[in-house]
């Protein structure tokens, strides 16, 4: 059954920040453990959260990129100090 005379009701804004928080946590974990895996997963969560309009999405992307880059740099220096290349 169709109701053609119903007025348009916009969707309420998204108040959930679940994916953003997951992206932030993954970005922080990427600093210490397996940066390529957790950093990229955090970036993906942040981008999906941004498409859903979550408030903390840009923070999640930034933290994940920083965790990825800094984790790779830290891993490089630790590898060099352990194996003395």
C-alpha positions in Angstrom: 0.0 0.0 0.0 1.4 3.4 -1.0 0.9 6.8 0.8 1.7 9.4 -1.9 0.8 12.4 0.2 3.3 11.8 3.0 5.7 14.7 3.6 9.4 14.0 3.3 11.1 13.3 6.7 14.9 13.5 6.6 16.9 11.0 8.4 18.2 12.1 11.8 22.0 12.7 12.0 24.2 9.8 12.9 25.1 10.1 16.6 27.0 6.8 16.7 30.8 6.9 16.6 31.4 3.2 16.7 33.4 2.8 13.5 35.4 6.0 14.4 36.4 4.7 17.8 37.3 1.3 16.2 39.5 3.2 13.7 41.2 5.2 16.5 41.9 2.1 18.5 43.3 0.3 15.4 45.5 3.3 14.7 46.9 3.2 18.2 47.5 -0.5 18.0 49.3 0.0 14.7 51.9 2.0 16.4 53.1 -1.0 18.3 51.9 -4.2 16.5 51.9 -5.0 12.8 51.5 -1.4 11.4 50.5 -2.4 7.8 47.6 -4.6 9.0 46.2 -2.5 11.8 47.0 0.9 10.2 45.2 0.0 7.0 42.2 -1.5 8.8 42.0 1.7 10.9 42.0 3.8 7.8 39.3 1.7 6.2 37.2 2.0 9.3 37.7 5.8 9.3 36.8 6.2 5.7 33.6 4.1 6.1 32.8 6.2 9.2 33.3 9.3 7.2 30.9 8.2 4.6 28.3 7.5 7.3 28.8 11.0 8.7 30.3 10.1 12.0 31.8 13.0 14.0 35.1 11.4 14.9 35.8 10.0 11.4 38.6 12.4 10.4 40.3 11.9 13.7 40.2 8.1 13.1 41.8 8.5 9.7 44.5 10.8 11.1 45.4 8.6 14.0 45.4 5.5 11.8 47.7 7.2 9.2 50.0 8.4 12.0 50.0 4.9 13.6 50.9 3.3 10.2 53.7 5.7 9.4 55.2 6.0 12.9 54.9 2.2 13.4 56.7 1.5 10.2 59.5 4.0 11.2 59.8 2.5 14.7 59.9 -1.0 13.2 62.6 0.0 10.8 64.8 1.4 13.6 64.2 -1.6 15.9 65.0 -4.0 13.1 68.2 -2.1 12.3 69.3 -2.0 16.0 68.6 -5.8 16.5 70.2 -7.0 13.3 72.8 -4.3 12.9 72.5 -3.7 9.2 
